[in-house]
Amino acid sequence: KVFGEKPGPEQDEVKLQNASKQIVQTAILQAVQQVSQESQQKEKRTNSSMSLQLERGKLTKKHEKK
């Protein structure tokens, strides 16, 4: 009887542990994706502003040469 009753709560514990592991993994994945998206957006902003500054610099240099 004891052996037959034992698997029940243990299985529930295992299920809970697996569920919590999955929750943690998905939370970590979401956080990582969010951070990578934010850093990509920042890179795009800095790249676009850098390229704009470079273009302006080229334009001003061209005018100076004349």
mmCIF file as Biopython writes it, N, C-alpha, C and O atoms, coordinates in Angstrom:
data_model
#
loop_
_atom_site.group_PDB
_atom_site.id
_atom_site.type_symbol
_atom_site.label_atom_id
_atom_site.label_alt_id
_atom_site.label_comp_id
_atom_site.label_asym_id
_atom_site.label_entity_id
_atom_site.label_seq_id
_atom_site.pdbx_PDB_ins_code
_atom_site.Cartn_x
_atom_site.Cartn_y
_atom_site.Cartn_z
_atom_site.occupancy
_atom_site.B_iso_or_equiv
_atom_site.auth_seq_id
_atom_site.auth_asym_id
_atom_site.pdbx_PDB_model_num
ATOM 1   N N  . LYS A ? 1  ? 0.837  -1.212 0.000   1.0 0.0 1  A 1 
ATOM 2   C CA . LYS A ? 1  ? 0.000  0.000  0.000   1.0 0.0 1  A 1 
ATOM 3   C C  . LYS A ? 1  ? 0.873  1.263  0.000   1.0 0.0 1  A 1 
ATOM 4   O O  . LYS A ? 1  ? 0.659  2.172  -0.802  1.0 0.0 1  A 1 
ATOM 5   N N  . VAL A ? 2  ? 1.838  1.308  0.890   1.0 0.0 2  A 1 
ATOM 6   C CA . VAL A ? 2  ? 2.698  2.503  0.976   1.0 0.0 2  A 1 
ATOM 7   C C  . VAL A ? 2  ? 3.414  2.719  -0.361  1.0 0.0 2  A 1 
ATOM 8   O O  . VAL A ? 2  ? 3.496  3.843  -0.855  1.0 0.0 2  A 1 
ATOM 9   N N  . PHE A ? 3  ? 3.926  1.638  -0.935  1.0 0.0 3  A 1 
ATOM 10  C CA . PHE A ? 3  ? 4.643  1.746  -2.218  1.0 0.0 3  A 1 
ATOM 11  C C  . PHE A ? 3  ? 3.702  2.251  -3.309  1.0 0.0 3  A 1 
ATOM 12  O O  . PHE A ? 3  ? 4.101  3.043  -4.162  1.0 0.0 3  A 1 
ATOM 13  N N  . GLY A ? 4  ? 2.437  1.784  -3.277  1.0 0.0 4  A 1 
ATOM 14  C CA . GLY A ? 4  ? 1.469  2.204  -4.284  1.0 0.0 4  A 1 
ATOM 15  C C  . GLY A ? 4  ? 1.069  3.652  -4.100  1.0 0.0 4  A 1 
ATOM 16  O O  . GLY A ? 4  ? 0.821  4.354  -5.081  1.0 0.0 4  A 1 
ATOM 17  N N  . GLU A ? 5  ? 1.000  4.119  -2.844  1.0 0.0 5  A 1 
ATOM 18  C CA . GLU A ? 5  ? 0.572  5.494  -2.594  1.0 0.0 5  A 1 
ATOM 19  C C  . GLU A ? 5  ? 1.690  6.499  -2.873  1.0 0.0 5  A 1 
ATOM 20  O O  . GLU A ? 5  ? 1.423  7.656  -3.198  1.0 0.0 5  A 1 
ATOM 21  N N  . LYS A ? 6  ? 2.920  6.061  -2.747  1.0 0.0 6  A 1 
ATOM 22  C CA . LYS A ? 6  ? 4.057  6.979  -2.821  1.0 0.0 6  A 1 
ATOM 23  C C  . LYS A ? 6  ? 4.182  7.727  -4.158  1.0 0.0 6  A 1 
ATOM 24  O O  . LYS A ? 6  ? 4.413  8.936  -4.141  1.0 0.0 6  A 1 
ATOM 25  N N  . PRO A ? 7  ? 4.041  7.063  -5.308  1.0 0.0 7  A 1 
ATOM 26  C CA . PRO A ? 7  ? 4.273  7.756  -6.579  1.0 0.0 7  A 1 
ATOM 27  C C  . PRO A ? 7  ? 3.406  9.000  -6.778  1.0 0.0 7  A 1 
ATOM 28  O O  . PRO A ? 7  ? 3.852  9.944  -7.431  1.0 0.0 7  A 1 
ATOM 29  N N  . GLY A ? 8  ? 2.183  9.036  -6.241  1.0 0.0 8  A 1 
ATOM 30  C CA . GLY A ? 8  ? 1.278  10.167 -6.466  1.0 0.0 8  A 1 
ATOM 31  C C  . GLY A ? 8  ? 1.898  11.515 -6.157  1.0 0.0 8  A 1 
ATOM 32  O O  . GLY A ? 8  ? 2.130  12.310 -7.067  1.0 0.0 8  A 1 
ATOM 33  N N  . PRO A ? 9  ? 2.175  11.792 -4.870  1.0 0.0 9  A 1 
ATOM 34  C CA . PRO A ? 9  ? 2.744  13.099 -4.520  1.0 0.0 9  A 1 
ATOM 35  C C  . PRO A ? 9  ? 4.104  13.338 -5.166  1.0 0.0 9  A 1 
ATOM 36  O O  . PRO A ? 9  ? 4.423  14.470 -5.530  1.0 0.0 9  A 1 
ATOM 37  N N  . GLU A ? 10 ? 4.896  12.305 -5.311  1.0 0.0 10 A 1 
ATOM 38  C CA . GLU A ? 10 ? 6.205  12.479 -5.954  1.0 0.0 10 A 1 
ATOM 39  C C  . GLU A ? 10 ? 6.028  12.924 -7.398  1.0 0.0 10 A 1 
ATOM 40  O O  . GLU A ? 10 ? 6.730  13.815 -7.877  1.0 0.0 10 A 1 
ATOM 41  N N  . GLN A ? 11 ? 5.072  12.287 -8.092  1.0 0.0 11 A 1 
ATOM 42  C CA . GLN A ? 11 ? 4.826  12.685 -9.483  1.0 0.0 11 A 1 
ATOM 43  C C  . GLN A ? 11 ? 4.376  14.138 -9.538  1.0 0.0 11 A 1 
ATOM 44  O O  . GLN A ? 11 ? 4.809  14.895 -10.407 1.0 0.0 11 A 1 
ATOM 45  N N  . ASP A ? 12 ? 3.504  14.527 -8.606  1.0 0.0 12 A 1 
ATOM 46  C CA . ASP A ? 12 ? 3.055  15.919 -8.579  1.0 0.0 12 A 1 
ATOM 47  C C  . ASP A ? 12 ? 4.237  16.853 -8.373  1.0 0.0 12 A 1 
ATOM 48  O O  . ASP A ? 12 ? 4.339  17.892 -9.025  1.0 0.0 12 A 1 
ATOM 49  N N  . GLU A ? 13 ? 5.140  16.473 -7.453  1.0 0.0 13 A 1 
ATOM 50  C CA . GLU A ? 13 ? 6.325  17.309 -7.210  1.0 0.0 13 A 1 
ATOM 51  C C  . GLU A ? 13 ? 7.160  17.425 -8.475  1.0 0.0 13 A 1 
ATOM 52  O O  . GLU A ? 13 ? 7.615  18.513 -8.829  1.0 0.0 13 A 1 
ATOM 53  N N  . VAL A ? 14 ? 7.359  16.307 -9.154  1.0 0.0 14 A 1 
ATOM 54  C CA . VAL A ? 14 ? 8.139  16.315 -10.392 1.0 0.0 14 A 1 
ATOM 55  C C  . VAL A ? 14 ? 7.468  17.219 -11.428 1.0 0.0 14 A 1 
ATOM 56  O O  . VAL A ? 14 ? 8.125  18.006 -12.109 1.0 0.0 14 A 1 
ATOM 57  N N  . LYS A ? 15 ? 6.129  17.086 -11.529 1.0 0.0 15 A 1 
ATOM 58  C CA . LYS A ? 15 ? 5.396  17.928 -12.480 1.0 0.0 15 A 1 
ATOM 59  C C  . LYS A ? 15 ? 5.586  19.393 -12.141 1.0 0.0 15 A 1 
ATOM 60  O O  . LYS A ? 15 ? 5.813  20.219 -13.025 1.0 0.0 15 A 1 
ATOM 61  N N  . LEU A ? 16 ? 5.492  19.721 -10.837 1.0 0.0 16 A 1 
ATOM 62  C CA . LEU A ? 16 ? 5.663  21.119 -10.412 1.0 0.0 16 A 1 
ATOM 63  C C  . LEU A ? 16 ? 7.074  21.598 -10.728 1.0 0.0 16 A 1 
ATOM 64  O O  . LEU A ? 16 ? 7.270  22.709 -11.223 1.0 0.0 16 A 1 
ATOM 65  N N  . GLN A ? 17 ? 8.056  20.744 -10.435 1.0 0.0 17 A 1 
ATOM 66  C CA . GLN A ? 17 ? 9.448  21.132 -10.708 1.0 0.0 17 A 1 
ATOM 67  C C  . GLN A ? 17 ? 9.649  21.376 -12.198 1.0 0.0 17 A 1 
ATOM 68  O O  . GLN A ? 17 ? 10.265 22.364 -12.596 1.0 0.0 17 A 1 
ATOM 69  N N  . ASN A ? 18 ? 9.121  20.462 -13.026 1.0 0.0 18 A 1 
ATOM 70  C CA . ASN A ? 18 ? 9.258  20.633 -14.474 1.0 0.0 18 A 1 
ATOM 71  C C  . ASN A ? 18 ? 8.558  21.904 -14.935 1.0 0.0 18 A 1 
ATOM 72  O O  . ASN A ? 18 ? 9.088  22.652 -15.756 1.0 0.0 18 A 1 
ATOM 73  N N  . ALA A ? 19 ? 7.358  22.143 -14.398 1.0 0.0 19 A 1 
ATOM 74  C CA . ALA A ? 19 ? 6.604  23.338 -14.783 1.0 0.0 19 A 1 
ATOM 75  C C  . ALA A ? 19 ? 7.375  24.595 -14.401 1.0 0.0 19 A 1 
ATOM 76  O O  . ALA A ? 19 ? 7.481  25.528 -15.196 1.0 0.0 19 A 1 
ATOM 77  N N  . SER A ? 20 ? 7.909  24.619 -13.192 1.0 0.0 20 A 1 
ATOM 78  C CA . SER A ? 20 ? 8.650  25.803 -12.751 1.0 0.0 20 A 1 
ATOM 79  C C  . SER A ? 20 ? 9.910  25.979 -13.584 1.0 0.0 20 A 1 
ATOM 80  O O  . SER A ? 20 ? 10.295 27.104 -13.901 1.0 0.0 20 A 1 
ATOM 81  N N  . LYS A ? 21 ? 10.557 24.866 -13.942 1.0 0.0 21 A 1 
ATOM 82  C CA . LYS A ? 21 ? 11.735 24.957 -14.810 1.0 0.0 21 A 1 
ATOM 83  C C  . LYS A ? 21 ? 11.356 25.581 -16.136 1.0 0.0 21 A 1 
ATOM 84  O O  . LYS A ? 21 ? 12.056 26.462 -16.635 1.0 0.0 21 A 1 
ATOM 85  N N  . GLN A ? 22 ? 10.239 25.125 -16.716 1.0 0.0 22 A 1 
ATOM 86  C CA . GLN A ? 22 ? 9.794  25.666 -18.005 1.0 0.0 22 A 1 
ATOM 87  C C  . GLN A ? 22 ? 9.489  27.150 -17.881 1.0 0.0 22 A 1 
ATOM 88  O O  . GLN A ? 22 ? 9.854  27.941 -18.751 1.0 0.0 22 A 1 
ATOM 89  N N  . ILE A ? 23 ? 8.813  27.527 -16.788 1.0 0.0 23 A 1 
ATOM 90  C CA . ILE A ? 23 ? 8.468  28.942 -16.583 1.0 0.0 23 A 1 
ATOM 91  C C  . ILE A ? 23 ? 9.743  29.774 -16.518 1.0 0.0 23 A 1 
ATOM 92  O O  . ILE A ? 23 ? 9.848  30.830 -17.141 1.0 0.0 23 A 1 
ATOM 93  N N  . VAL A ? 24 ? 10.705 29.278 -15.752 1.0 0.0 24 A 1 
ATOM 94  C CA . VAL A ? 24 ? 11.976 30.005 -15.616 1.0 0.0 24 A 1 
ATOM 95  C C  . VAL A ? 24 ? 12.672 30.111 -16.971 1.0 0.0 24 A 1 
ATOM 96  O O  . VAL A ? 24 ? 13.165 31.178 -17.339 1.0 0.0 24 A 1 
ATOM 97  N N  . GLN A ? 25 ? 12.710 29.000 -17.712 1.0 0.0 25 A 1 
ATOM 98  C CA . GLN A ? 25 ? 13.377 29.005 -19.020 1.0 0.0 25 A 1 
ATOM 99  C C  . GLN A ? 25 ? 12.711 29.992 -19.970 1.0 0.0 25 A 1 
ATOM 100 O O  . GLN A ? 25 ? 13.393 30.763 -20.645 1.0 0.0 25 A 1 
ATOM 101 N N  . THR A ? 26 ? 11.373 29.972 -20.026 1.0 0.0 26 A 1 
ATOM 102 C CA . THR A ? 26 ? 10.682 30.892 -20.932 1.0 0.0 26 A 1 
ATOM 103 C C  . THR A ? 26 ? 10.909 32.327 -20.493 1.0 0.0 26 A 1 
ATOM 104 O O  . THR A ? 26 ? 11.077 33.212 -21.333 1.0 0.0 26 A 1 
ATOM 105 N N  . ALA A ? 27 ? 10.916 32.573 -19.179 1.0 0.0 27 A 1 
ATOM 106 C CA . ALA A ? 27 ? 11.150 33.931 -18.682 1.0 0.0 27 A 1 
ATOM 107 C C  . ALA A ? 27 ? 12.545 34.398 -19.084 1.0 0.0 27 A 1 
ATOM 108 O O  . ALA A ? 27 ? 12.721 35.535 -19.522 1.0 0.0 27 A 1 
ATOM 109 N N  . ILE A ? 28 ? 13.529 33.525 -18.935 1.0 0.0 28 A 1 
ATOM 110 C CA . ILE A ? 28 ? 14.903 33.875 -19.310 1.0 0.0 28 A 1 
ATOM 111 C C  . ILE A ? 28 ? 14.978 34.140 -20.810 1.0 0.0 28 A 1 
ATOM 112 O O  . ILE A ? 28 ? 15.580 35.122 -21.244 1.0 0.0 28 A 1 
ATOM 113 N N  . LEU A ? 29 ? 14.361 33.257 -21.599 1.0 0.0 29 A 1 
ATOM 114 C CA . LEU A ? 29 ? 14.379 33.434 -23.056 1.0 0.0 29 A 1 
ATOM 115 C C  . LEU A ? 29 ? 13.760 34.769 -23.443 1.0 0.0 29 A 1 
ATOM 116 O O  . LEU A ? 29 ? 14.314 35.502 -24.262 1.0 0.0 29 A 1 
ATOM 117 N N  . GLN A ? 30 ? 12.609 35.086 -22.853 1.0 0.0 30 A 1 
ATOM 118 C CA . GLN A ? 30 ? 11.938 36.350 -23.163 1.0 0.0 30 A 1 
ATOM 119 C C  . GLN A ? 30 ? 12.823 37.531 -22.795 1.0 0.0 30 A 1 
ATOM 120 O O  . GLN A ? 30 ? 12.943 38.489 -23.559 1.0 0.0 30 A 1 
ATOM 121 N N  . ALA A ? 31 ? 13.444 37.458 -21.618 1.0 0.0 31 A 1 
ATOM 122 C CA . ALA A ? 31 ? 14.313 38.550 -21.177 1.0 0.0 31 A 1 
ATOM 123 C C  . ALA A ? 31 ? 15.486 38.715 -22.136 1.0 0.0 31 A 1 
ATOM 124 O O  . ALA A ? 31 ? 15.835 39.832 -22.519 1.0 0.0 31 A 1 
ATOM 125 N N  . VAL A ? 32 ? 16.090 37.592 -22.519 1.0 0.0 32 A 1 
ATOM 126 C CA . VAL A ? 32 ? 17.233 37.638 -23.443 1.0 0.0 32 A 1 
ATOM 127 C C  . VAL A ? 32 ? 16.806 38.247 -24.784 1.0 0.0 32 A 1 
ATOM 128 O O  . VAL A ? 32 ? 17.499 39.103 -25.335 1.0 0.0 32 A 1 
ATOM 129 N N  . GLN A ? 33 ? 15.660 37.795 -25.300 1.0 0.0 33 A 1 
ATOM 130 C CA . GLN A ? 33 ? 15.180 38.321 -26.578 1.0 0.0 33 A 1 
ATOM 131 C C  . GLN A ? 33 ? 14.924 39.823 -26.476 1.0 0.0 33 A 1 
ATOM 132 O O  . GLN A ? 33 ? 15.278 40.583 -27.378 1.0 0.0 33 A 1 
ATOM 133 N N  . GLN A ? 34 ? 14.305 40.247 -25.367 1.0 0.0 34 A 1 
ATOM 134 C CA . GLN A ? 34 ? 14.011 41.661 -25.193 1.0 0.0 34 A 1 
ATOM 135 C C  . GLN A ? 34 ? 15.303 42.467 -25.171 1.0 0.0 34 A 1 
ATOM 136 O O  . GLN A ? 34 ? 15.407 43.503 -25.828 1.0 0.0 34 A 1 
ATOM 137 N N  . VAL A ? 35 ? 16.289 41.988 -24.409 1.0 0.0 35 A 1 
ATOM 138 C CA . VAL A ? 35 ? 17.567 42.704 -24.307 1.0 0.0 35 A 1 
ATOM 139 C C  . VAL A ? 35 ? 18.233 42.786 -25.676 1.0 0.0 35 A 1 
ATOM 140 O O  . VAL A ? 35 ? 18.736 43.840 -26.062 1.0 0.0 35 A 1 
ATOM 141 N N  . SER A ? 36 ? 18.235 41.673 -26.411 1.0 0.0 36 A 1 
ATOM 142 C CA . SER A ? 36 ? 18.894 41.666 -27.722 1.0 0.0 36 A 1 
ATOM 143 C C  . SER A ? 36 ? 18.162 42.606 -28.674 1.0 0.0 36 A 1 
ATOM 144 O O  . SER A ? 36 ? 18.803 43.307 -29.458 1.0 0.0 36 A 1 
ATOM 145 N N  . GLN A ? 37 ? 16.827 42.633 -28.617 1.0 0.0 37 A 1 
ATOM 146 C CA . GLN A ? 37 ? 16.070 43.548 -29.471 1.0 0.0 37 A 1 
ATOM 147 C C  . GLN A ? 37 ? 16.409 44.992 -29.126 1.0 0.0 37 A 1 
ATOM 148 O O  . GLN A ? 37 ? 16.619 45.811 -30.021 1.0 0.0 37 A 1 
ATOM 149 N N  . GLU A ? 38 ? 16.465 45.314 -27.825 1.0 0.0 38 A 1 
ATOM 150 C CA . GLU A ? 38 ? 16.778 46.675 -27.405 1.0 0.0 38 A 1 
ATOM 151 C C  . GLU A ? 38 ? 18.171 47.074 -27.861 1.0 0.0 38 A 1 
ATOM 152 O O  . GLU A ? 38 ? 18.367 48.186 -28.351 1.0 0.0 38 A 1 
ATOM 153 N N  . SER A ? 39 ? 19.145 46.176 -27.706 1.0 0.0 39 A 1 
ATOM 154 C CA . SER A ? 39 ? 20.517 46.496 -28.105 1.0 0.0 39 A 1 
ATOM 155 C C  . SER A ? 39 ? 20.583 46.670 -29.626 1.0 0.0 39 A 1 
ATOM 156 O O  . SER A ? 39 ? 21.303 47.540 -30.115 1.0 0.0 39 A 1 
ATOM 157 N N  . GLN A ? 40 ? 19.838 45.851 -30.376 1.0 0.0 40 A 1 
ATOM 158 C CA . GLN A ? 40 ? 19.814 46.002 -31.832 1.0 0.0 40 A 1 
ATOM 159 C C  . GLN A ? 40 ? 19.236 47.360 -32.212 1.0 0.0 40 A 1 
ATOM 160 O O  . GLN A ? 40 ? 19.762 48.033 -33.098 1.0 0.0 40 A 1 
ATOM 161 N N  . GLN A ? 41 ? 18.160 47.765 -31.548 1.0 0.0 41 A 1 
ATOM 162 C CA . GLN A ? 41 ? 17.556 49.060 -31.834 1.0 0.0 41 A 1 
ATOM 163 C C  . GLN A ? 41 ? 18.541 50.180 -31.525 1.0 0.0 41 A 1 
ATOM 164 O O  . GLN A ? 41 ? 18.657 51.136 -32.291 1.0 0.0 41 A 1 
ATOM 165 N N  . LYS A ? 42 ? 19.260 50.062 -30.388 1.0 0.0 42 A 1 
ATOM 166 C CA . LYS A ? 42 ? 20.251 51.077 -30.033 1.0 0.0 42 A 1 
ATOM 167 C C  . LYS A ? 42 ? 21.342 51.132 -31.103 1.0 0.0 42 A 1 
ATOM 168 O O  . LYS A ? 42 ? 21.757 52.214 -31.518 1.0 0.0 42 A 1 
ATOM 169 N N  . GLU A ? 43 ? 21.808 49.951 -31.549 1.0 0.0 43 A 1 
ATOM 170 C CA . GLU A ? 43 ? 22.843 49.904 -32.581 1.0 0.0 43 A 1 
ATOM 171 C C  . GLU A ? 43 ? 22.356 50.581 -33.848 1.0 0.0 43 A 1 
ATOM 172 O O  . GLU A ? 43 ? 23.090 51.355 -34.463 1.0 0.0 43 A 1 
ATOM 173 N N  . LYS A ? 44 ? 21.112 50.291 -34.245 1.0 0.0 44 A 1 
ATOM 174 C CA . LYS A ? 44 ? 20.557 50.898 -35.447 1.0 0.0 44 A 1 
ATOM 175 C C  . LYS A ? 44 ? 20.542 52.415 -35.304 1.0 0.0 44 A 1 
ATOM 176 O O  . LYS A ? 44 ? 20.907 53.141 -36.229 1.0 0.0 44 A 1 
ATOM 177 N N  . ARG A ? 45 ? 20.111 52.888 -34.123 1.0 0.0 45 A 1 
ATOM 178 C CA . ARG A ? 45 ? 20.062 54.339 -33.896 1.0 0.0 45 A 1 
ATOM 179 C C  . ARG A ? 45 ? 21.448 54.948 -33.994 1.0 0.0 45 A 1 
ATOM 180 O O  . ARG A ? 45 ? 21.636 55.961 -34.668 1.0 0.0 45 A 1 
ATOM 181 N N  . THR A ? 46 ? 22.431 54.333 -33.320 1.0 0.0 46 A 1 
ATOM 182 C CA . THR A ? 46 ? 23.778 54.891 -33.343 1.0 0.0 46 A 1 
ATOM 183 C C  . THR A ? 46 ? 24.355 54.797 -34.757 1.0 0.0 46 A 1 
ATOM 184 O O  . THR A ? 46 ? 25.022 55.724 -35.216 1.0 0.0 46 A 1 
ATOM 185 N N  . ASN A ? 47 ? 24.106 53.691 -35.443 1.0 0.0 47 A 1 
ATOM 186 C CA . ASN A ? 47 ? 24.618 53.541 -36.804 1.0 0.0 47 A 1 
ATOM 187 C C  . ASN A ? 47 ? 24.015 54.601 -37.721 1.0 0.0 47 A 1 
ATOM 188 O O  . ASN A ? 47 ? 24.733 55.213 -38.512 1.0 0.0 47 A 1 
ATOM 189 N N  . SER A ? 48 ? 22.700 54.825 -37.622 1.0 0.0 48 A 1 
ATOM 190 C CA . SER A ? 48 ? 22.057 55.804 -38.502 1.0 0.0 48 A 1 
ATOM 191 C C  . SER A ? 48 ? 22.573 57.203 -38.177 1.0 0.0 48 A 1 
ATOM 192 O O  . SER A ? 48 ? 22.842 57.986 -39.089 1.0 0.0 48 A 1 
ATOM 193 N N  . SER A ? 49 ? 22.715 57.529 -36.894 1.0 0.0 49 A 1 
ATOM 194 C CA . SER A ? 49 ? 23.207 58.857 -36.527 1.0 0.0 49 A 1 
ATOM 195 C C  . SER A ? 49 ? 24.671 59.003 -36.948 1.0 0.0 49 A 1 
ATOM 196 O O  . SER A ? 49 ? 25.088 60.072 -37.393 1.0 0.0 49 A 1 
ATOM 197 N N  . MET A ? 50 ? 25.447 57.925 -36.805 1.0 0.0 50 A 1 
ATOM 198 C CA . MET A ? 50 ? 26.852 57.969 -37.235 1.0 0.0 50 A 1 
ATOM 199 C C  . MET A ? 50 ? 26.934 58.197 -38.727 1.0 0.0 50 A 1 
ATOM 200 O O  . MET A ? 50 ? 27.715 59.033 -39.180 1.0 0.0 50 A 1 
ATOM 201 N N  . SER A ? 51 ? 26.143 57.470 -39.504 1.0 0.0 51 A 1 
ATOM 202 C CA . SER A ? 51 ? 26.185 57.607 -40.954 1.0 0.0 51 A 1 
ATOM 203 C C  . SER A ? 51 ? 25.725 59.010 -41.351 1.0 0.0 51 A 1 
ATOM 204 O O  . SER A ? 51 ? 26.269 59.604 -42.282 1.0 0.0 51 A 1 
ATOM 205 N N  . LEU A ? 52 ? 24.730 59.533 -40.651 1.0 0.0 52 A 1 
ATOM 206 C CA . LEU A ? 52 ? 24.274 60.897 -40.948 1.0 0.0 52 A 1 
ATOM 207 C C  . LEU A ? 52 ? 25.401 61.886 -40.684 1.0 0.0 52 A 1 
ATOM 208 O O  . LEU A ? 52 ? 25.643 62.782 -41.493 1.0 0.0 52 A 1 
ATOM 209 N N  . GLN A ? 53 ? 26.089 61.730 -39.559 1.0 0.0 53 A 1 
ATOM 210 C CA . GLN A ? 53 ? 27.205 62.620 -39.238 1.0 0.0 53 A 1 
ATOM 211 C C  . GLN A ? 53 ? 28.306 62.496 -40.288 1.0 0.0 53 A 1 
ATOM 212 O O  . GLN A ? 53 ? 28.899 63.496 -40.693 1.0 0.0 53 A 1 
ATOM 213 N N  . LEU A ? 54 ? 28.582 61.253 -40.734 1.0 0.0 54 A 1 
ATOM 214 C CA . LEU A ? 54 ? 29.603 61.047 -41.758 1.0 0.0 54 A 1 
ATOM 215 C C  . LEU A ? 54 ? 29.194 61.750 -43.049 1.0 0.0 54 A 1 
ATOM 216 O O  . LEU A ? 54 ? 30.010 62.423 -43.677 1.0 0.0 54 A 1 
ATOM 217 N N  . GLU A ? 55 ? 27.913 61.592 -43.450 1.0 0.0 55 A 1 
ATOM 218 C CA . GLU A ? 55 ? 27.430 62.240 -44.669 1.0 0.0 55 A 1 
ATOM 219 C C  . GLU A ? 55 ? 27.569 63.751 -44.551 1.0 0.0 55 A 1 
ATOM 220 O O  . GLU A ? 55 ? 28.015 64.406 -45.493 1.0 0.0 55 A 1 
ATOM 221 N N  . ARG A ? 56 ? 27.193 64.313 -43.404 1.0 0.0 56 A 1 
ATOM 222 C CA . ARG A ? 56 ? 27.312 65.750 -43.196 1.0 0.0 56 A 1 
ATOM 223 C C  . ARG A ? 56 ? 28.777 66.173 -43.286 1.0 0.0 56 A 1 
ATOM 224 O O  . ARG A ? 56 ? 29.119 67.201 -43.872 1.0 0.0 56 A 1 
ATOM 225 N N  . GLY A ? 57 ? 29.641 65.325 -42.673 1.0 0.0 57 A 1 
ATOM 226 C CA . GLY A ? 57 ? 31.070 65.638 -42.712 1.0 0.0 57 A 1 
ATOM 227 C C  . GLY A ? 57 ? 31.583 65.653 -44.144 1.0 0.0 57 A 1 
ATOM 228 O O  . GLY A ? 57 ? 32.363 66.534 -44.506 1.0 0.0 57 A 1 
ATOM 229 N N  . LYS A ? 58 ? 31.162 64.694 -44.968 1.0 0.0 58 A 1 
ATOM 230 C CA . LYS A ? 58 ? 31.575 64.648 -46.368 1.0 0.0 58 A 1 
ATOM 231 C C  . LYS A ? 58 ? 31.080 65.889 -47.100 1.0 0.0 58 A 1 
ATOM 232 O O  . LYS A ? 58 ? 31.805 66.494 -47.889 1.0 0.0 58 A 1 
ATOM 233 N N  . LEU A ? 59 ? 29.830 66.256 -46.823 1.0 0.0 59 A 1 
ATOM 234 C CA . LEU A ? 59 ? 29.248 67.421 -47.505 1.0 0.0 59 A 1 
ATOM 235 C C  . LEU A ? 59 ? 30.033 68.687 -47.117 1.0 0.0 59 A 1 
ATOM 236 O O  . LEU A ? 59 ? 30.386 69.481 -47.989 1.0 0.0 59 A 1 
ATOM 237 N N  . THR A ? 60 ? 30.302 68.874 -45.842 1.0 0.0 60 A 1 
ATOM 238 C CA . THR A ? 60 ? 31.016 70.077 -45.415 1.0 0.0 60 A 1 
ATOM 239 C C  . THR A ? 60 ? 32.438 70.068 -45.990 1.0 0.0 60 A 1 
ATOM 240 O O  . THR A ? 60 ? 32.944 71.121 -46.378 1.0 0.0 60 A 1 
ATOM 241 N N  . LYS A ? 61 ? 33.084 68.912 -46.051 1.0 0.0 61 A 1 
ATOM 242 C CA . LYS A ? 61 ? 34.420 68.835 -46.629 1.0 0.0 61 A 1 
ATOM 243 C C  . LYS A ? 61 ? 34.385 69.199 -48.111 1.0 0.0 61 A 1 
ATOM 244 O O  . LYS A ? 61 ? 35.275 69.894 -48.601 1.0 0.0 61 A 1 
ATOM 245 N N  . LYS A ? 62 ? 33.362 68.732 -48.825 1.0 0.0 62 A 1 
ATOM 246 C CA . LYS A ? 62 ? 33.247 69.063 -50.240 1.0 0.0 62 A 1 
ATOM 247 C C  . LYS A ? 62 ? 33.112 70.567 -50.430 1.0 0.0 62 A 1 
ATOM 248 O O  . LYS A ? 62 ? 33.727 71.145 -51.326 1.0 0.0 62 A 1 
ATOM 249 N N  . HIS A ? 63 ? 32.297 71.202 -49.573 1.0 0.0 63 A 1 
ATOM 250 C CA . HIS A ? 63 ? 32.116 72.649 -49.678 1.0 0.0 63 A 1 
ATOM 251 C C  . HIS A ? 63 ? 33.414 73.373 -49.356 1.0 0.0 63 A 1 
ATOM 252 O O  . HIS A ? 63 ? 33.739 74.378 -49.988 1.0 0.0 63 A 1 
ATOM 253 N N  . GLU A ? 64 ? 34.154 72.870 -48.380 1.0 0.0 64 A 1 
ATOM 254 C CA . GLU A ? 64 ? 35.417 73.512 -47.996 1.0 0.0 64 A 1 
ATOM 255 C C  . GLU A ? 64 ? 36.417 73.453 -49.146 1.0 0.0 64 A 1 
ATOM 256 O O  . GLU A ? 64 ? 37.156 74.412 -49.372 1.0 0.0 64 A 1 
ATOM 257 N N  . LYS A ? 65 ? 36.449 72.339 -49.874 1.0 0.0 65 A 1 
ATOM 258 C CA . LYS A ? 65 ? 37.394 72.199 -50.984 1.0 0.0 65 A 1 
ATOM 259 C C  . LYS A ? 65 ? 37.121 73.235 -52.062 1.0 0.0 65 A 1 
ATOM 260 O O  . LYS A ? 65 ? 38.053 73.777 -52.656 1.0 0.0 65 A 1 
ATOM 261 N N  . LYS A ? 66 ? 35.842 73.514 -52.317 1.0 0.0 66 A 1 
ATOM 262 C CA . LYS A ? 66 ? 35.519 74.525 -53.324 1.0 0.0 66 A 1 
ATOM 263 C C  . LYS A ? 66 ? 36.001 75.876 -52.826 1.0 0.0 66 A 1 
ATOM 264 O O  . LYS A ? 66 ? 35.834 76.883 -53.515 1.0 0.0 66 A 1 
#
